[in-house]
Amino acid sequence: MNTTTIETTLCQLLPESSVKEMVAQYNGDPFQALFNADESEWKRVRGMGDTALRKLRAIKDLVKGVHEKSQLDLKSTSTPEEIFIAMSDMQFFEKEHFRTLYLNVKNKLIKAEDISVGGLTSSTAEQRAIFKQAIKLNAAAIILVHNHPSGDPTPSSDDIRVTRIMARAGEVMGIPVLDHIIIGRGVYTSLLERGEL
C-alpha cells in the first residue's frame, strides 16, 4: 500500500484537514504520522475530538493486529524477504528495536520477541536473556532482526560486531544464529547474504 492510498484512507476515516495537517508535520509521510505521532500530537490538531481519537486508536489497534497476525502466520523463515515482510512493522519505528525470532527444528517461528529498544550492546546480560528464552522455548535456532530508523539498512561496524558475538554465543549454546536482518524503509539487508555471519 503506497503513501497516497494510506493518506486517502485516513482522510476517509478521520477529519481530512486533521490528517493533512499531521501528514504535513511528518514531511508528507502518512506512515510516520500514523505510527510515530503520539495521541497528544493528534489531539492538538484542529478537528480531532474524542470520536476521531477513538477512531485513531482503533486504526492503530487494527494495524497492530494485522502485523501480529502476519508474524504468527510466518510459515517459513527460509528467506530474508519472508522475514522482512512479516517484520515490516519495524520499518516505521522511530527508535531502534532489536527483535529475536525463535525457531523450531523445522525453522518455523515459535515466537518473535523484542529484546531491546535503542540498540543492542551485545552485553552478557542481553546474550543471557536471548539464549535463556531460546532454551525455555526449546528453540533450535534464532534469527536476529533490528531496524534502522534512518531507513538505510546498511550494517554498521557495531551491527557486524554484535552479530559475530551473538553467533559465537549461539555456537557455544548449540543454538545457531541463522541470520541477522536489518530493516530499513521498504528495504532490508541480510548479514548472512552479505557474508558477515
C-alpha positions as MATLAB code, in Angstrom:
seq = 'MNTTTIETTLCQLLPESSVKEMVAQYNGDPFQALFNADESEWKRVRGMGDTALRKLRAIKDLVKGVHEKSQLDLKSTSTPEEIFIAMSDMQFFEKEHFRTLYLNVKNKLIKAEDISVGGLTSSTAEQRAIFKQAIKLNAAAIILVHNHPSGDPTPSSDDIRVTRIMARAGEVMGIPVLDHIIIGRGVYTSLLERGEL';
ca = [
       0.000    0.000    0.000;
       1.560    3.311   -1.041;
       1.574    6.587    0.897;
      -1.175    8.165   -1.238;
      -3.511    5.251   -0.533;
      -2.761    5.406    3.207;
      -3.425    9.142    3.330;
      -6.664    8.780    1.329;
      -7.855    6.001    3.637;
      -7.036    8.028    6.754;
      -8.933   11.008    5.277;
     -11.987    8.769    4.833;
     -11.884    7.712    8.477;
     -10.662   10.855   10.249;
     -11.221   14.574    9.664;
      -9.455   15.307    6.376;
      -7.945   18.619    7.476;
      -6.536   16.965   10.616;
      -4.943   14.166    8.611;
      -3.434   16.588    6.102;
      -2.002   18.741    8.901;
      -0.415   15.763   10.678;
       0.966   14.333    7.441;
       2.498   17.731    6.619;
       4.156   17.796   10.067;
       5.747   14.447    9.197;
       7.185   15.583    5.855;
       4.262   14.278    3.813;
       4.598   10.722    5.142;
       1.280    9.309    6.397;
       3.019    6.177    7.749;
       5.139    8.340   10.043;
       2.133   10.423   11.058;
       0.122    7.319   11.896;
       2.803    5.246   13.625;
       5.144    7.798   15.150;
       2.900   10.671   16.190;
       1.544   10.026   19.633;
      -2.037   10.689   20.580;
      -1.211   14.017   22.235;
       0.114   15.332   18.908;
      -3.056   14.286   17.118;
      -5.152   15.818   19.900;
      -3.575   19.236   19.328;
      -4.639   19.212   15.664;
      -7.855   21.095   14.975;
     -10.787   18.760   14.306;
      -9.538   15.809   16.349;
     -12.192   15.400   19.021;
     -12.886   12.382   21.215;
     -14.645   10.452   18.442;
     -11.797   10.958   15.983;
      -9.240    9.962   18.637;
     -11.201    6.753   19.329;
     -11.132    6.008   15.596;
      -7.391    6.704   15.503;
      -6.816    4.255   18.373;
      -8.959    1.667   16.572;
      -6.979    2.125   13.334;
      -3.673    1.677   15.189;
      -5.006   -1.394   17.028;
      -6.225   -2.888   13.755;
      -2.892   -2.320   12.021;
      -1.031   -3.731   15.025;
      -3.270   -6.801   14.971;
      -2.630   -7.354   11.267;
       1.142   -7.177   11.827;
       0.952   -9.554   14.783;
      -1.057  -11.996   12.691;
       1.467  -11.776    9.844;
       4.164  -12.691   12.343;
       2.157  -15.655   13.611;
       1.412  -16.707   10.024;
       5.105  -16.715    9.141;
       5.198  -20.259    7.799;
       8.776  -20.247    6.670;
      11.880  -18.378    7.666;
      13.743  -19.733    4.681;
      14.369  -16.363    3.032;
      15.261  -12.936    4.409;
      12.473  -11.467    2.262;
       9.834  -13.575    4.049;
      11.151  -12.366    7.377;
      11.245   -8.744    6.175;
       7.595   -8.940    5.091;
       6.489  -10.457    8.396;
       8.517   -7.946   10.441;
       7.797   -4.930    8.235;
       6.161   -3.061   11.127;
       9.689   -2.349   12.324;
      10.435   -0.054    9.382;
       8.212    2.634   10.926;
       9.739    2.674   14.415;
      11.403    5.957   15.386;
      13.820    4.153   17.698;
      15.973    1.147   17.002;
      14.289   -2.068   18.116;
      16.081   -5.390   18.415;
      13.900   -8.482   17.935;
      14.742  -12.160   18.217;
      12.908  -14.846   16.247;
      12.950  -18.207   17.997;
      12.674  -21.165   15.602;
      11.897  -24.853   15.972;
      13.855  -27.701   14.337;
      11.987  -27.109   11.051;
      12.874  -23.386   11.137;
       9.271  -22.430   11.834;
       8.625  -19.480   14.107;
       7.888  -20.312   17.729;
       7.937  -16.727   18.963;
       9.082  -13.234   17.976;
      10.191  -11.114   20.920;
      11.507   -7.577   21.224;
      14.707   -7.691   23.269;
      15.656   -4.039   23.469;
      14.784   -0.554   22.286;
      17.541    1.886   21.451;
      20.065   -0.626   20.153;
      21.762   -3.803   21.224;
      25.055   -3.636   23.049;
      25.919   -7.358   22.973;
      26.206   -7.244   26.754;
      26.420  -10.514   28.621;
      23.010   -9.783   30.158;
      21.393   -9.406   26.723;
      23.052  -12.570   25.425;
      21.934  -14.409   28.523;
      18.329  -13.176   28.126;
      18.187  -14.210   24.465;
      19.600  -17.693   24.980;
      17.721  -18.266   28.249;
      14.486  -17.615   26.348;
      15.661  -19.884   23.499;
      16.221  -22.720   25.976;
      12.868  -22.055   27.670;
      11.101  -22.216   24.274;
      13.143  -25.252   23.206;
      14.279  -23.273   20.164;
      16.638  -24.971   17.743;
      17.912  -21.712   16.216;
      17.381  -17.959   16.269;
      17.311  -15.098   13.801;
      18.171  -11.569   14.886;
      16.221   -8.644   13.435;
      16.555   -4.937   14.055;
      15.569   -1.726   12.321;
      17.464    1.373   11.298;
      15.198    4.389   11.894;
      17.185    6.279    9.242;
      15.638    3.940    6.664;
      19.054    2.783    5.402;
      19.653   -0.911    6.230;
      23.402   -0.788    5.611;
      25.017   -2.536    8.596;
      27.290   -0.514   10.834;
      30.531   -1.906   12.212;
      28.710   -2.318   15.547;
      25.943   -4.322   13.838;
      28.555   -6.684   12.414;
      30.426   -6.918   15.723;
      27.247   -7.693   17.695;
      26.205  -10.286   15.115;
      29.512  -12.098   15.381;
      29.438  -12.065   19.189;
      25.910  -13.472   19.185;
      26.834  -16.092   16.577;
      29.758  -17.255   18.749;
      27.484  -17.436   21.797;
      24.996  -19.437   19.720;
      27.705  -21.893   18.710;
      28.638  -22.419   22.371;
      24.978  -22.898   23.358;
      24.196  -25.184   20.411;
      21.535  -22.722   19.222;
      22.841  -21.234   15.977;
      22.169  -17.687   14.837;
      20.941  -18.275   11.275;
      20.841  -14.647   10.139;
      20.696  -11.038   11.251;
      18.311   -8.952    9.194;
      18.393   -5.168    9.277;
      15.160   -3.473    8.253;
      15.056   -0.078    6.553;
      12.220    1.787    4.830;
      10.936   -0.730    2.291;
      14.325   -2.489    2.106;
      16.385   -4.876    4.189;
      19.884   -6.312    4.465;
      20.703   -9.903    5.402;
      24.087  -10.220    7.083;
      24.140  -13.880    6.056;
      23.728  -12.920    2.393;
      26.489  -10.320    2.790;
      28.837  -12.977    4.166;
      29.087  -11.271    7.573;
      27.786  -14.272    9.506;
];
